[in-house]
């Protein structure tokens, strides 16, 4: 018996990608940026000169696979990235993208996560699974299978749909199910969906949700994936944590972290004082309820017994690394004791920066460690003691790490 989800992705690979675009840009994002996964999964201490195996489970048209494989190739890592997807159409696009980049560190496998145990793919240091588990008949079984393939000191980068930010999606999915029959073809389903989208009243919740736009920007594949998917569920913060824990994992961090901090949304001192009694998970759940526009949860997870934690910005041997930011350009733009402004789907974060922010930014080159940055700053300010530098760097780090643009790594990498 055919599976409607399999038929969906054979007909309409998602997200739509043109392999020719690889000649002019690399699609990047969280999770699975190399420095980011090192920070959250390995405490910044992973040595990529050692053999490294990564799995992209549900690789789709290749975004995570290409990003991870390219970054590993750029470092000269002894790595293999295994791409797994059950759609031959999506695999073809991903393979074409890899060919344009001449990437030789990818192994392409056609297969289903539902039958993962039969594929005999071995074990992995890192697993990326984004936008997949929430489409499985039994998401818990899928995550358990991935956990079983994970090395004890490894971790996962995951993405699950978030309910609040997708306000309007599920009522419209239900409306379309009432208008369609199982016999309707993909083309018929698309035609009906387009007609209905054109008839929506101004009061419709999807029409009023400016943060969900796939049906407007991603063509037929975007419409089908958003509104006509045969299996689709969403999770809030607490459900995400419970889902992870049931698989024998623990949640290492949501990213970008600033979106999951209540203080990103409220500044009243009396309200902030009330946060003191909340756990980290309760604070993240409150932030989700305050934000309202988080439409997917991106997070890292490790095995429950794994004690690893993201590094603290207090060790002089740690190397700060910007993710996709130019240090010199940034240093010229920042103002002392100013604010870092970043936009996330309509929400503008305004995160405080320390007086030394421009100077610190200009010295971050991916090779200098915190001790060396402090030493360079002391040449300008002889009275800058290490504790004073750490205090300022903590504020700088909280801002840029909060928007997933600054990570820390050990010098051995």
C-alpha positions as CSV (number, residue, x, y, z in Angstrom):
1,X,0.0,0.0,0.0
2,X,1.4,3.4,-1.0
3,X,2.1,6.0,1.6
4,X,0.6,9.5,1.0
5,X,3.6,11.2,2.5
6,X,6.0,9.4,0.2
7,X,3.9,10.3,-2.8
8,X,3.8,13.9,-1.6
9,X,7.6,14.3,-1.6
10,X,8.2,12.4,-4.8
11,X,5.9,14.8,-6.5
12,X,6.8,18.0,-4.7
13,X,10.3,18.0,-3.2
14,X,10.6,20.4,-0.3
15,X,12.0,22.9,0.2
16,X,12.4,23.8,-3.5
17,X,16.0,24.2,-4.5
18,X,17.9,24.9,-7.7
19,X,21.3,23.1,-7.7
20,X,22.7,25.9,-9.9
21,X,22.4,28.2,-6.9
22,X,25.2,26.3,-5.1
23,X,27.7,28.2,-7.3
24,X,26.8,31.5,-5.6
25,X,25.6,30.7,-2.1
26,X,25.6,28.2,0.8
27,X,22.3,27.8,2.6
28,X,23.1,27.9,6.4
29,X,21.2,27.9,9.6
30,X,20.5,26.2,12.9
31,X,21.0,23.4,13.8
32,X,24.2,21.9,12.4
33,X,26.4,24.9,11.8
34,X,29.7,23.2,12.7
35,X,30.9,25.6,15.4
36,X,27.3,25.7,16.8
37,X,27.0,21.9,17.1
38,X,30.5,21.7,18.6
39,X,29.5,24.3,21.2
40,X,26.2,22.7,22.3
41,X,26.9,19.0,21.7
42,X,30.6,18.7,22.5
43,X,31.1,21.6,24.9
44,X,33.3,23.2,22.3
45,X,35.9,20.4,22.7
46,X,35.4,18.3,19.6
47,X,38.6,17.7,17.6
48,X,37.4,17.4,14.0
49,X,40.8,16.0,12.9
50,X,39.5,12.7,14.4
51,X,37.1,10.7,12.3
52,X,33.6,12.1,12.5
53,X,30.4,10.5,11.3
54,X,27.2,12.5,10.9
55,X,23.7,11.4,9.8
56,X,21.1,13.7,8.2
57,X,17.9,11.8,8.8
58,X,15.3,13.0,6.3
59,X,17.7,15.0,4.2
60,X,15.1,16.4,1.8
61,X,16.6,18.6,-0.9
62,X,19.8,18.8,1.0
63,X,20.1,22.0,3.0
64,X,21.6,20.5,6.2
65,X,23.6,17.9,4.3
66,X,25.3,20.4,2.0
67,X,25.9,22.9,4.8
68,X,27.5,20.3,7.1
69,X,29.5,18.5,4.4
70,X,30.9,21.8,3.1
71,X,31.9,23.1,6.5
72,X,33.6,19.8,7.3
73,X,35.4,19.8,4.0
74,X,36.5,23.4,4.6
75,X,38.2,22.3,7.9
76,X,39.8,19.3,6.3
77,X,38.0,17.0,8.6
78,X,38.1,13.2,8.3
79,X,34.3,13.1,8.1
80,X,31.5,11.2,6.4
81,X,28.0,12.7,6.2
82,X,25.3,10.1,5.5
83,X,22.2,11.5,3.8
84,X,19.0,9.5,4.3
85,X,15.7,10.1,2.7
86,X,13.0,7.9,1.2
87,X,12.2,10.2,-1.8
88,X,14.3,9.6,-4.9
89,X,13.2,13.0,-6.3
90,X,14.5,14.9,-3.3
91,X,17.7,12.8,-3.2
92,X,18.3,13.7,-6.8
93,X,18.2,17.4,-6.0
94,X,20.5,17.0,-3.0
95,X,23.0,14.9,-5.1
96,X,23.0,17.5,-7.8
97,X,23.8,20.2,-5.3
98,X,26.7,18.2,-3.9
99,X,28.0,17.7,-7.4
100,X,28.1,21.4,-8.1
101,X,30.2,21.8,-5.0
102,X,32.3,18.7,-5.7
103,X,31.7,17.4,-2.3
104,X,33.2,13.9,-1.8
105,X,32.3,13.4,1.9
106,X,28.6,12.5,1.5
107,X,27.1,9.0,1.3
108,X,23.6,9.1,-0.2
109,X,21.1,6.4,1.1
110,X,17.5,6.0,0.0
111,X,15.5,4.6,2.9
112,X,12.8,5.4,5.4
113,X,13.3,6.5,9.0
114,X,10.4,4.2,9.8
115,X,12.6,1.2,8.9
116,X,15.8,2.7,10.2
117,X,16.9,-0.4,12.0
118,X,17.0,-2.4,8.8
119,X,19.4,-0.1,7.1
120,X,22.5,-1.0,9.1
121,X,24.1,2.4,8.8
122,X,26.3,2.1,11.9
123,X,26.7,4.6,14.7
124,X,27.1,8.4,14.5
125,X,28.8,11.2,16.4
126,X,26.1,13.6,15.4
127,X,22.6,13.3,13.9
128,X,20.5,16.1,12.2
129,X,16.8,15.5,12.0
130,X,14.8,18.6,11.0
131,X,11.2,18.7,10.0
132,X,10.8,15.0,9.9
133,X,9.8,13.4,13.2
134,X,6.6,15.4,13.4
135,X,5.5,13.8,10.1
136,X,6.0,10.2,11.2
137,X,3.2,7.9,12.2
138,X,4.9,7.4,15.5
139,X,7.4,10.2,16.2
140,X,8.6,8.6,19.5
141,X,9.7,5.4,17.7
142,X,11.6,7.5,15.1
143,X,13.5,9.4,17.8
144,X,14.2,6.2,19.7
145,X,15.7,4.7,16.6
146,X,18.0,7.7,16.1
147,X,19.0,7.7,19.8
148,X,20.0,4.0,19.4
149,X,22.4,5.0,16.5
150,X,24.0,7.8,18.5
151,X,27.4,7.4,20.1
152,X,27.3,7.9,23.9
153,X,29.2,11.2,23.7
154,X,27.4,12.4,20.6
155,X,24.3,14.5,20.1
156,X,21.4,15.5,17.9
157,X,20.3,18.7,16.2
158,X,16.5,18.6,15.9
159,X,13.6,20.7,14.7
160,X,9.9,20.2,15.5
161,X,7.0,22.4,14.5
162,X,5.8,24.8,17.3
163,X,2.1,25.2,17.8
164,X,1.7,28.9,18.7
165,X,3.7,30.3,15.8
166,X,1.7,28.1,13.4
167,X,-1.6,29.6,14.5
168,X,-4.1,29.2,11.6
169,X,-2.3,26.3,9.9
170,X,-4.2,23.5,11.6
171,X,-7.8,24.8,11.3
172,X,-7.1,25.4,7.5
173,X,-5.7,21.9,7.2
174,X,-8.9,20.6,8.7
175,X,-11.0,22.8,6.4
176,X,-9.3,21.3,3.4
177,X,-9.7,17.7,4.6
178,X,-13.5,18.4,4.8
179,X,-13.4,19.6,1.1
180,X,-11.2,16.7,-0.3
181,X,-11.5,13.0,-0.7
182,X,-8.9,10.3,-0.5
183,X,-9.4,9.8,-4.3
184,X,-8.3,13.3,-5.1
185,X,-5.0,13.6,-6.9
186,X,-2.1,15.8,-5.7
187,X,-3.0,18.3,-8.6
188,X,-6.6,18.4,-7.5
189,X,-5.7,18.9,-3.9
190,X,-3.5,21.8,-4.9
191,X,-6.2,23.3,-7.0
192,X,-8.7,23.2,-4.2
193,X,-6.2,24.6,-1.7
194,X,-5.4,27.5,-4.0
195,X,-9.1,28.3,-4.5
196,X,-9.7,28.3,-0.8
197,X,-6.7,30.5,-0.1
198,X,-8.1,33.0,-2.6
199,X,-11.4,33.0,-0.7
200,X,-10.2,33.3,2.9
201,X,-11.9,36.1,4.9
202,X,-9.8,38.8,6.5
203,X,-10.6,37.2,9.9
204,X,-9.0,33.9,9.0
205,X,-6.1,33.1,11.5
206,X,-3.7,32.0,8.8
207,X,-4.3,35.1,6.8
208,X,-3.7,37.1,10.0
209,X,-0.5,35.3,10.8
210,X,2.4,37.1,9.1
211,X,5.0,34.6,10.3
212,X,3.9,31.6,8.3
213,X,4.6,32.3,4.6
214,X,5.5,29.0,2.9
215,X,2.1,29.0,1.0
216,X,3.1,32.5,-0.3
217,X,6.8,32.1,-1.0
218,X,7.5,28.4,-1.8
219,X,5.2,27.7,-4.7
220,X,3.2,24.5,-5.0
221,X,5.6,22.5,-2.7
222,X,5.1,25.2,0.0
223,X,1.3,25.1,-0.2
224,X,1.2,21.3,-0.1
225,X,3.8,20.9,2.7
226,X,2.0,23.5,4.9
227,X,-1.7,22.8,4.3
228,X,-2.1,19.4,2.6
229,X,0.4,17.2,4.5
230,X,-1.0,13.8,5.4
231,X,0.7,13.8,8.8
232,X,1.6,16.9,10.7
233,X,1.7,17.7,14.4
234,X,3.2,20.4,16.5
235,X,4.7,20.7,20.0
236,X,5.1,23.3,22.7
237,X,8.2,23.7,24.8
238,X,7.0,21.3,27.6
239,X,5.9,18.7,25.1
240,X,9.2,19.0,23.2
241,X,11.1,18.3,26.5
242,X,8.9,15.4,27.4
243,X,9.4,13.9,23.9
244,X,13.1,14.2,24.2
245,X,13.3,12.7,27.7
246,X,11.1,9.7,26.7
247,X,13.9,8.8,24.2
248,X,16.5,8.7,26.9
249,X,17.9,12.1,26.0
250,X,18.1,15.5,27.6
251,X,17.6,18.8,26.0
252,X,20.9,20.7,25.8
253,X,19.6,24.0,24.4
254,X,17.0,25.7,22.3
255,X,18.5,28.0,19.7
256,X,18.6,30.9,19.3
257,X,18.6,31.1,23.1
258,X,17.4,34.7,23.3
259,X,14.0,33.7,21.9
260,X,13.6,31.4,24.9
261,X,14.5,34.0,27.6
262,X,11.5,35.8,29.2
263,X,13.7,38.8,29.8
264,X,13.9,39.2,26.0
265,X,10.3,40.3,26.1
266,X,9.7,42.0,29.4
267,X,11.8,44.5,31.3
268,X,9.8,45.4,34.4
269,X,11.9,44.7,37.5
270,X,9.0,43.3,39.5
271,X,8.0,40.9,36.7
272,X,11.6,39.8,36.2
273,X,12.0,39.1,40.0
274,X,9.2,36.5,39.7
275,X,11.3,34.6,37.2
276,X,13.7,33.6,40.0
277,X,11.4,30.7,41.1
278,X,11.1,29.2,37.6
279,X,13.2,26.4,36.2
280,X,15.0,26.8,32.9
281,X,12.3,24.8,31.2
282,X,9.5,26.9,32.8
283,X,11.3,30.0,31.7
284,X,11.5,28.7,28.1
285,X,7.8,27.8,28.2
286,X,6.9,31.3,29.4
287,X,9.0,32.9,26.7
288,X,7.2,30.8,24.0
289,X,3.9,32.0,25.4
290,X,5.1,35.6,25.5
291,X,6.6,35.6,22.0
292,X,3.7,34.0,20.1
293,X,5.7,33.8,16.9
294,X,8.0,30.8,17.4
295,X,6.8,28.5,14.6
296,X,9.5,25.8,15.0
297,X,11.6,24.6,17.9
298,X,15.2,24.1,16.9
299,X,17.3,22.5,19.7
300,X,20.2,20.2,20.5
301,X,19.9,17.1,22.6
302,X,22.4,14.6,24.1
303,X,22.0,11.3,25.9
304,X,20.7,11.6,29.4
305,X,23.9,10.3,31.0
306,X,26.2,12.6,29.0
307,X,27.3,15.4,31.4
308,X,28.5,17.7,28.6
309,X,27.5,21.4,28.8
310,X,28.1,24.5,26.6
311,X,31.4,26.1,27.7
312,X,31.3,29.1,30.1
313,X,33.0,32.3,28.8
314,X,35.4,32.4,31.7
315,X,38.3,30.1,30.6
316,X,41.1,32.1,29.0
317,X,42.0,29.2,26.7
318,X,38.6,29.2,25.0
319,X,38.4,30.6,21.4
320,X,35.3,32.7,20.6
321,X,34.0,32.1,17.1
322,X,31.6,34.2,15.1
323,X,29.0,32.4,13.0
324,X,28.6,34.2,9.7
325,X,29.6,37.6,11.0
326,X,32.6,39.7,9.9
327,X,34.5,40.8,13.0
328,X,36.1,43.9,11.5
329,X,32.8,45.1,10.0
330,X,30.9,44.4,13.2
331,X,33.5,46.2,15.3
332,X,33.2,49.3,13.2
333,X,29.4,49.3,13.5
334,X,28.9,48.6,17.2
335,X,28.7,51.4,19.8
336,X,30.1,51.2,23.3
337,X,27.4,50.1,25.8
338,X,24.9,50.1,23.0
339,X,22.2,47.6,22.0
340,X,22.4,44.6,19.7
341,X,19.3,44.6,17.5
342,X,18.3,41.5,15.7
343,X,15.0,40.5,14.0
344,X,13.3,37.1,14.4
345,X,10.1,36.8,12.3
346,X,8.8,40.2,13.3
347,X,10.2,40.3,16.8
348,X,13.1,42.7,17.3
349,X,15.5,41.8,20.1
350,X,17.4,44.6,21.7
351,X,20.2,43.0,23.8
352,X,22.6,45.1,25.9
353,X,26.2,45.3,25.0
354,X,29.2,46.3,27.2
355,X,31.4,49.4,26.8
356,X,34.1,47.3,25.2
357,X,31.8,45.7,22.6
358,X,33.4,47.3,19.5
359,X,37.0,46.4,20.6
360,X,36.0,42.9,21.6
361,X,34.3,42.2,18.3
362,X,37.2,43.5,16.3
363,X,39.6,41.0,18.0
364,X,37.5,37.9,17.4
365,X,39.1,36.1,14.5
366,X,38.5,32.4,15.3
367,X,42.1,31.9,16.5
368,X,42.6,34.2,19.4
369,X,41.5,32.9,22.7
370,X,40.0,34.9,25.5
371,X,43.3,35.3,27.2
372,X,44.9,36.8,24.1
373,X,41.9,39.1,23.5
374,X,42.3,40.3,27.1
375,X,46.0,40.9,26.6
376,X,45.4,42.9,23.4
377,X,42.8,45.0,25.1
378,X,45.2,45.7,28.0
379,X,47.6,47.3,25.5
380,X,44.9,50.0,25.1
381,X,43.6,49.9,28.7
382,X,46.4,49.0,31.1
383,X,44.0,48.9,34.0
384,X,41.7,46.2,32.5
385,X,41.9,43.4,35.0
386,X,40.9,39.9,34.0
387,X,37.7,39.8,36.1
388,X,36.7,43.2,34.6
389,X,37.2,41.8,31.1
390,X,35.3,38.6,31.9
391,X,32.4,40.7,33.2
392,X,32.2,42.7,30.0
393,X,32.7,39.6,27.8
394,X,29.8,37.8,29.5
395,X,27.5,40.6,28.5
396,X,28.9,40.5,24.9
397,X,28.6,36.8,24.8
398,X,25.0,36.7,26.2
399,X,24.0,39.0,23.3
400,X,25.7,37.3,20.4
401,X,25.3,33.8,21.6
402,X,21.7,34.6,22.3
403,X,21.1,35.2,18.6
404,X,23.2,32.1,17.7
405,X,26.1,34.2,16.2
406,X,28.9,33.5,18.7
407,X,30.2,30.2,20.0
408,X,33.1,29.0,22.0
409,X,35.5,26.2,21.2
410,X,38.6,24.6,22.8
411,X,41.9,25.5,21.2
412,X,42.7,21.9,20.1
413,X,40.3,22.1,17.1
